[in-house]
Amino acid sequence: MPWYEDWFWSDAYTQVYDHRDEAEAERLVALLEQEVAPAPDAHILDLACGRGRHARALARRGYRVTGLDLSETAIEAACTDAADEGLSHATFRVGDMREPVCHGCADGVVNLFTSFGYFEDDADDHRVLAAVATALRPGGWFFQDFLNASTIADSLGTSEEHTDDGTTIRQERWVDDGRVHKTITVRQNGTTETFRESVRLYTLDDLDALYAAAGLELVAVFGDYDGAPYVPDRSPRLLLHARLSPAPSRPHDR
């Protein structure tokens, strides 16, 4: 089983990332709205939406949102939370972001909280971006939130452990072969579970090249959720705004 299926399906995932909360999602969506200025009735796809905190933040602003995630557990939670808020224009479905959700149905696509670079074969990351381009209407936009590969080695730390309410979580991190790896050990109720993460360390230049190959043109780059300029050796995040490149014009038949 790929690491992301084992990890994202688990209850421990929410314990490890409980600090990534609704307030953080609202900050990121506010930046997206300011930068992209979606049309009031825009249809937005959230690829690898997880439990839907960004999708719901978008839906609260009136956008029509479709969230897609491989995890059935995450999609069930997203549907429940959206229903509890009365967000009828936020829908969620189980699916693989490497496959096109539709052809030209979306005004915009988001891929947030480093939900990219998971796959062992880099060709699968190309497939994700090709699926993004396929889903976009002409002139559509793409907004991606990724880690800043340039600062990972210095900011990781080798290990971290904390105990809260009887649960001990230990995280060990390292960089190897162009990827950042993490092992997460969760001890609670007399049991121990171990999970892992592994993400390709794509740089800004790498992503720009991947975008171009998929027919996406990079428009703007930011370094944090407040919209600060991207500084390679200092910014905590790498946020990218791209647009679907116009189709090349064809000569008139003679």
C-alpha positions in Angstrom: 0.0 0.0 0.0 1.4 3.5 -0.9 2.4 5.5 2.2 -0.3 8.2 1.6 -3.1 5.7 1.7 -2.0 4.2 4.9 -1.4 7.6 6.5 -4.2 9.7 5.3 -6.8 7.1 6.1 -5.7 7.0 9.8 -7.1 8.8 12.8 -3.6 9.7 13.8 -3.3 12.0 10.9 -5.6 14.6 12.4 -3.7 14.3 15.7 -0.4 15.2 14.1 -1.8 18.1 12.1 -4.4 19.4 14.4 -2.6 22.8 14.4 -3.4 23.1 10.7 -6.8 24.5 11.5 -9.7 26.5 10.1 -8.1 29.8 10.9 -5.1 28.9 8.8 -7.3 27.8 5.9 -9.1 31.1 6.1 -5.8 33.0 5.8 -4.8 31.0 2.7 -8.2 31.3 1.0 -8.2 35.1 1.7 -4.8 35.4 -0.1 -6.1 33.3 -3.0 -9.2 35.5 -3.3 -7.2 38.6 -3.2 -4.7 37.4 -5.8 -6.9 35.5 -8.2 -10.2 37.4 -7.8 -12.5 34.5 -8.9 -15.8 35.3 -10.4 -18.6 35.3 -7.7 -20.1 32.1 -9.1 -16.8 30.4 -9.9 -16.6 26.6 -9.9 -13.4 25.6 -8.0 -11.9 22.1 -7.8 -10.0 21.3 -4.7 -7.6 18.4 -5.6 -6.5 16.3 -2.6 -8.9 18.2 -0.5 -8.4 16.0 2.6 -11.2 16.7 5.2 -12.2 19.8 3.3 -11.2 22.7 5.4 -10.1 24.8 2.4 -13.0 23.7 0.3 -15.4 24.8 3.1 -13.6 28.1 3.5 -14.1 28.7 -0.3 -17.8 27.6 -0.1 -18.4 30.1 2.8 -17.5 32.8 0.3 -20.1 31.7 -2.1 -18.0 29.7 -4.6 -19.2 26.3 -6.0 -16.6 23.8 -4.8 -15.9 20.2 -5.7 -13.5 18.5 -3.4 -11.6 15.3 -4.5 -9.5 13.0 -2.4 -8.3 9.4 -2.5 -9.2 8.8 1.1 -12.8 7.6 1.7 -12.4 8.5 5.4 -11.4 12.1 4.6 -14.3 12.5 2.1 -16.8 11.2 4.6 -15.6 13.8 7.2 -15.7 16.6 4.6 -19.3 15.7 3.6 -20.4 15.7 7.2 -18.7 19.0 8.1 -20.1 20.7 5.0 -23.6 19.4 5.8 -23.3 20.6 9.4 -22.5 24.1 8.1 -25.3 24.0 5.5 -22.8 24.4 2.6 -24.9 22.8 -0.1 -22.7 24.2 -2.9 -19.7 22.2 -1.5 -19.6 18.6 -2.8 -17.0 15.9 -2.3 -16.1 12.7 -4.0 -13.5 10.0 -3.8 -11.1 10.1 -6.7 -7.5 10.1 -7.9 -6.1 13.5 -8.8 -4.0 12.0 -11.5 -7.2 11.4 -13.5 -9.1 14.4 -15.0 -12.2 15.2 -13.0 -13.8 16.7 -16.1 -13.0 18.5 -19.3 -13.2 22.3 -19.1 -15.7 22.4 -16.2 -13.7 24.4 -13.7 -12.9 28.1 -13.5 -10.1 27.3 -11.0 -8.3 24.5 -9.4 -6.5 24.5 -6.0 -4.0 22.0 -4.6 -3.1 23.0 -1.0 -1.1 22.1 2.1 1.7 20.3 0.1 -0.7 17.8 -1.5 1.7 17.1 -4.4 4.9 15.2 -5.0 3.7 12.1 -3.2 4.2 9.6 -5.9 7.4 7.4 -6.4 7.3 8.0 -10.1 7.7 11.7 -11.1 5.6 11.0 -14.2 2.6 10.8 -11.9 3.1 14.4 -10.9 3.1 15.3 -14.5 -0.2 13.5 -14.8 -1.7 15.6 -11.9 -0.8 18.9 -13.7 -2.1 17.6 -17.0 -5.4 16.7 -15.2 -5.5 20.2 -13.8 -5.1 21.7 -17.3 -7.7 19.4 -18.7 -10.2 20.4 -16.0 -9.8 24.2 -16.6 -11.9 26.3 -18.8 -10.0 28.7 -21.2 -8.4 31.3 -19.1 -8.8 29.2 -15.9 -6.4 29.5 -13.0 -4.5 27.2 -10.7 -3.3 28.0 -7.1 -0.9 25.7 -5.4 0.5 25.7 -1.8 3.8 23.7 -1.5 6.6 23.4 0.9 9.7 25.5 0.3 12.4 23.0 -0.8 15.1 25.6 -0.4 14.7 25.7 3.4 13.8 22.2 4.3 17.2 20.9 5.2 17.8 23.7 7.6 14.3 23.8 9.2 13.6 20.1 9.6 15.3 19.1 12.9 16.0 15.4 13.3 13.2 14.5 15.7 10.3 15.8 17.7 8.2 14.1 20.4 5.3 15.3 22.5 2.7 13.7 24.7 -0.9 15.0 25.0 -3.8 13.4 26.8 -2.1 10.0 26.9 -1.0 10.0 23.3 2.7 10.2 22.4 3.7 11.3 18.9 7.3 11.0 17.7 8.3 12.4 14.3 11.7 11.8 12.7 12.7 13.6 9.5 15.5 13.4 6.9 16.3 14.4 3.3 17.4 11.7 0.9 17.5 11.3 -2.9 15.6 14.6 -3.6 12.8 13.8 -1.2 11.9 14.8 2.4 11.0 11.8 4.5 9.2 11.5 7.8 8.4 8.6 10.1 5.6 9.2 12.6 5.2 6.8 15.6 2.0 7.1 17.6 1.7 5.4 21.0 -1.7 5.4 22.7 -3.9 3.0 24.7 -1.0 0.4 24.9 -0.6 0.2 21.1 2.0 1.6 18.7 1.5 2.5 15.1 4.1 3.7 12.6 3.4 5.8 9.5 5.6 7.6 7.0 5.6 10.5 4.6 7.7 11.1 1.5 7.5 14.2 -0.7 9.5 15.2 -3.7 11.5 18.4 -3.1 10.4 20.4 -6.1 11.9 23.9 -6.4 10.3 26.9 -7.9 12.2 26.3 -11.1 11.1 22.7 -11.1 7.5 23.6 -10.7 7.7 26.3 -13.3 9.0 23.7 -15.8 6.3 21.2 -14.9 3.6 23.9 -15.3 4.9 24.8 -18.7 4.9 21.2 -19.8 1.2 20.9 -18.8 0.2 24.1 -20.5 0.1 26.3 -17.4 1.8 29.7 -17.2 3.2 30.9 -13.9 1.7 34.3 -12.9 2.8 35.1 -9.4 4.6 33.5 -6.4 4.3 34.1 -2.6 6.3 33.0 0.4 3.6 32.7 3.1 -0.1 32.8 3.7 -0.1 36.5 4.2 1.2 37.1 0.7 4.8 38.1 1.5 7.3 37.9 -1.4 8.9 34.5 -2.0 12.5 34.5 -0.7 14.2 31.1 -1.5 16.3 30.8 1.6 13.8 32.3 4.1 10.2 31.8 3.1 8.2 29.2 5.0 6.1 28.2 2.0 6.0 28.3 -1.8 2.6 29.5 -3.1 2.1 29.7 -6.9 -0.6 31.2 -9.1 -0.7 30.0 -12.7 -3.1 30.4 -15.6 -4.0 28.0 -18.4 -1.9 29.1 -21.4 -3.9 30.2 -24.5 -4.1 27.5 -27.1 -1.7 28.3 -30.0 -3.4 30.0 -32.9 -3.8 28.0 -36.0 -3.1 29.4 -39.5 -6.2 29.9 -41.7 -6.8 27.2 -44.3 -5.9 28.4 -47.7 
